[in-house]
Amino acid sequence: MPAFWVGIDSGKRAHHCVVIDQTGTVLLSKRVENDEIVLLDLIATIAEIAAGGEVCWATDLNAGGAALLIELLSAHTQQVLYIPGRIVHHAAATYRGDGKTDAKDARIIADQARMRTDLQPVRGADQISVDLRLLTARRTDLICDRVRAINRLRATLLEYFPALERAFDYSKKAPLILLGGYQTPEGIRRIDLTRLAGWLRKRGCRNSAKMAEKALMAANSQRTVLPTQTTGSALVIRLAEQISTLDEEIAATDAQITELFRQHDSADIILTMPGFGPVLAATFLANIGGNLEAFDSVDRLASVAGLAPVPRDSGRISGNLHRPRRFNRRLMRTCYLAALSSLKNSPASRTYYDRKRGEGKSHKQALIALARRRINVLWAMLRDHTIYQEPTPRIRAQAA
């Protein structure tokens, strides 16, 4: 049993540290910079206060601004617990006063670590999963930037050339190439169908003749020049170039993720499971820390992924199940997308999904149930280091 508890309210530039003893008495309350020398001095100061007694640290962040502190504590073999900010927020309502300060939050973190026994320790991840976490987060940002740029491109086209906006899917490469050269009705009409098709073909566009025909039809359907055309067409060129650049960066990031992921010991195991490609499998590994050491059971993993419903019973009401409020959004999205993809090439997944739909479940509910079932299989695969094997369908005996 620790004799001292240290609560850290983590920040980007500075942390607030509070040390309490077994009676909850505050022994130290101090603001420290997020700097290695300052943090090492803090660790030494708390070691002097403990005077050989066991110390338990607790923080409301397990990455980001608290990464340096956690690494230093790990190097000094200190016990570190993770208390999510949501827990600290709700716990604050049970303490005296309505005010909120960093010192108060750090005091609450230390006190919660002293009283609770269900908090999870901060466990280090392997180097590959750490790198994959950064790369997959970057990929998510790039995807969001790409979607935003495509939406802005379509909105700009609507301002002066709505017929061309609805003619193509601008998430594909060929329409972006078209916009790089021709963005206005008169510009497309000026070049004839044959020359436009040849121009597109020369730049590697598939179905160049059909694309040229659709673009010319859109141009012929609008003869009015809107006042937004001059500025809008210039913006469209820049947006098309931006989307193409993002596509290249996403492709490069995907290649880097795939190359790094295949170096992991569990890569070949996860890839055998239907629905998991290199990017989804890498995201899964990144969010579990590369192994199952952070989870006591498969139920704990399902709970962290948001796939295990939690009861909200009261009085005579029972069986009232809801999705948990605290879970890893990225992990859940990964499991959900993998379950959705598995419907194409896994008869067992399709059969289970159809059965849940037949029971009256919605599409989303059936997929979450399928993802929960697949978590059990994936857990066993990683635990036993075995590849996936598609279950043999049961043959029902027909009554004579």
N, C-alpha and C positions, 0 to 999 in steps of 0.2 A: 504494500500500500504506500503510495507516494506520501511524502511529508509536506511537499510544497507544490503549488500549481501556478503555472505562468500562463496568463491569457494575453494573446497578441491580437490586437485589432489592426489588421494589415492594411497598408496603403501603398500607393505607387512610389512616393518619395520618402515617406516616413511611416513608422509603426508606433503604436502606443502599447506599452508593456505594463502589466499589473501582476504582482506576485502576492499570493495569499498562502496562509498556512492551513492547518487542519480545522481551525476554528473559523476560518473565513476572514481573518484579520488581514488587512492590506499591509504588506511589508515594503512594497516598492511600487510606485506609479511613475512612469517615466516615458517621455517621447524620445524615440531614437530614429536617426536617419537610416534609410535603406542603403547602408554602405558597409562593406565587409569589415573594415577596421572597427567601426562603431558597434556592429553586431557582435564581433568577437569580444569586445570589451563588455558588452551586455551579458554574454554567456559567462564570462569570467566573474562578473559581479554577482550574478545569481548563484554561481557555484560557491562563492564566499558566503552568501546569505544562507544557503542550504547547509554548509559546513559538513559535507559528507552525506547528507540526507538525500533521499530519492526525490527527483524533480520530474514533474510531468508538464509538458508544454502543450498548449492548445492554440490553434489558429483558425480564423474564419475563411482562409484561402489555402488551397493546396497547390497552387501554381501561380503564374503571373508575378505580381508584386512580392509574394511570399517565397518565391523560388529560391532566392539566395539564402534567406534565413533557414529554410528547410534543409538545404544542402549543408549548411554549416552545422546545424543541429545533428544531422545524420552523421557527419564526420566526427562529431563529439559523442556519438552513441547516446543521444538523448531521445527519450520517448516523446513522440509528437502525435497529438490527436487532431482530427479535423472536425470542426463544428460549422456546418453550413450557415451562411448569413441569414437564411430564413428562420432557422431555429433560434438564432440570437435575437432576431426581430421579435418573434413571438414570446420568447422568454423575457424580454425587456418589460413587457406589460405586467409581469408578476413582481417587479422590483419597484421600490418607492421612487416617486417622481416621474414627471412626464418628459423631462428634458432628455436630450440625446447628445452625448459627447463621446469622443474616442475613449476617454478614460473610463466612462461608464460601460461602454461596450466591451472593453478589455476586461473590466472587472466581472462582467456577466459571463464572458467566455471562460475565465478562470474558475468561476464558481460553478458553472455548468459542468466543467471537466471534473471538478471535485465531487459533485453529487451524482453524476450519471455514470452508468456502467455499460451503456449500449453504444458509446461513441467509437467510431472506427479509427484505427491508427493510420497515419499517412505512410503509405508503402511506396517505395521507389519502383519505378518502371525500368525495364531494360533499355539500352541505348537505342535500339531500332524502333521500339514503340514510341519513345520520346521524339525521335526525328519524324516518325510518321504522324504523330499528333500535330506537329508544327506544319508539316506539308499538307495534310488533309484540311487543316484549318485555313491555310492559304488557298487551297483549291476551292473551298466553300466561298471565301471572299471573292475569288475570281468569277465563280459562277453567278454570284449575286450581282457583281458589277456588269457581267454580260447581259443578264436579264434586264437590268435597269437601262443599259444602253440600247437594247433592242426595243424596249417600251418607249424610250425617248425618240428613237428613230421613227417608229410607227406614228407616234403623236406628231412629230414634225412633218412627216409626209401627209398626214391628214390636213395640215394647215394649207397646203397648196396643190396636192396631187392625190386625192383620196382613192382614185381608181387604181393607181400603182400600189398603194398601201395594201389593198385587199387582194392584189393579184398574186403575191408571193409570200412564202414563209421565210422571214428574214433571220431565222436561226440557222439557215443553211448558207453554204459558201457562195453558190452561184448568184443568188440575188444581190449579195453584197458586192460582188464583182461588177454586176450591172450598174449598181448605184455609183460605183467609183468612176464610171465613164458617162452615164446618162441618167439624169435625175428629173428632167422636166419633160412635159408633153411635146413641146416643139423640138427639143433636142432628139427625142426618140423618133419623131415623125421625119426629121431632117435626114436621118439615115434610113435606108430602105430595109426591108425584111431580110434580104439575102446578106447584105453587108453587116447588119447587126448580128445575125446568126454566126457569120464567119468571125466577127470580132469576139463573140463569146466563146466560140470553139477554140480560137487561138489561145485563150486564157484558161483552158481546161475545164470549161463548164459542160456538164452533162446535159443532154437533151437541149442543146443550144437552139435548135430550130423551134422547138415548142416554146422555149422561154422567150425568144424573140417575137414569136407570134402573140403571146400573151401581153408582152410589153407594148407592142404596137397597137393592139386592141385597146389597152388602157389609155394610150396617148390619143387615139382617134376618138375616144369617148369624151374627152374634155378639150374644148377650144378656148375656154376662158382663162385668162392669166390673172391669178390672184395677187394682191399686193405683197403677200408674204413669200412669193416664189424666190426672189433673189437671195434673201437671207436664208430662207429655209433650205434651198438646194445646197448652199455652201455648208450649212450645218449637217446636212445629210451625208455629204462626202466625208466630213470629219468623223461622224458617228460610224459610218461603214468601215472606215479605216480603224477606228478604235475597237470595234467588234472583231475584226479580223486579227488584230494584234492580241486581243484577249483570247481568241481561239488558239493562236499559236502558243501563248503562255500556258493555257490550260493543257494543251497536248504535251508540252515539255514537262509540266508538273506531273501529269499522269505517268509519263515515262519514268520520271524520277521516283515516284511512289512505287510503281511496279518493280523497278530494279531493287529498291531498298526492301520492299516487302518480301520478295523472293529469297532474301538472305535470312529470314526468320525461320526458326526451327518448325513452327506450326503452319507455315505458309502452304505447303503441299497438302496438309490435312484439311485446312479450311476450304481450299479451292475445290476439293472433291464434293463438297456439299452444294447441291443445286441452288442457284440464286446468288451465290457469292462469286464476284469477279475480283480482280486484283484491287481495285479501288475500294469497293465495299468491304472486302476482307481486311484491307489495311486500316480502314476507318474503325472496324470492329476491334482489331488488335490495339489500335492507338487508344481507344476509350476504355479498355479493360487493363491497360498497363502491360500488355504483352503476354500475360499468363493469368492463371486463376487464383493466384495467391491472395488477392485482395477480397476474395469471396469465400465465405464459409461453406456455401452450398449453392446448388443451382437455383434454389428459391431466392437466395439473396441476389444473385446475378439478374434474375428475372425482375426482381423488385427495383434494382438500380436502373434497369432498362425500361421501366414503366410498363411492363407486360403482365405484372401480377396485380389483379384487382384487390383493393382493400375494402374491408367491411365498414359500413357506417350504420351500425345497428343501434337502436335505442328502444328500451321498453319492450313492447310486443312486436316491434319491427325487427325482422331478422332477414338475412340473405340480401341485404341492400348493399350491393357491391359497386364500387366506383374506381376509376383510374386514380392512381396516387398523384398527389400534387408535387411531390419531390422526386424527380428522376432525371436521368441523363438524357437530354433531348436528342443529342447526336447519336447516342447508342440506340435509342428507340427508333429513330429514323432509319438507321442502318439495318436493324432487324426487320423493320416493316418493308423496306424496299427489297431486301433479300427474299422475304416471304412472297412478295408480289411477283418478283422475277421467277421464283421457283415454280409458279403455276404453269409456266410454258414448257418445262422439261422434266418435271417430277410428277409422275402419276400419283404417288402417295400424297403429295401436297395438294394436288387438284382434287383428289377424292375427299380429303379432310375438309378442304375449303367448301366443296359442294355440299358436304354433309352439314356443315355449320349454316350455310345459306338455307338449306332445307329446314333447319330448325328455327328459322325466322330471324337469324342474325343479319345485320346490314353488311355491306361490303367491307367497311372498315372494321367492324367487330369480328367478322370472320377472319380477316387478315391478321388482326392482333392475336386471336386465338391460335392461328397457325404459327405465327412468330413465337408465341409462348411454347408451343409444342416443339418447334425446331430448336429452341434454346436448350431443351433437355437433351436433344440429340447432339448438339454441338458441344455441350458440356462433357458428355460422355466421350466424344471423339477426342477432345483435348486432354481429358483426364487419362484416357487409356492409350493415347497416341495411335489411334486407328482411323482409317479412312471411312468415308460414308459409303453405305451400301443401301441401295433402294429396297425397301421392304417388298416381299413377295405378296401380291394380293391374295386375300383369302377367298377360297372357292366355297360358296355356300352349297351345302347339300340340298338337292331338290327333294321335296317330299314325293314319296312313291304314289 
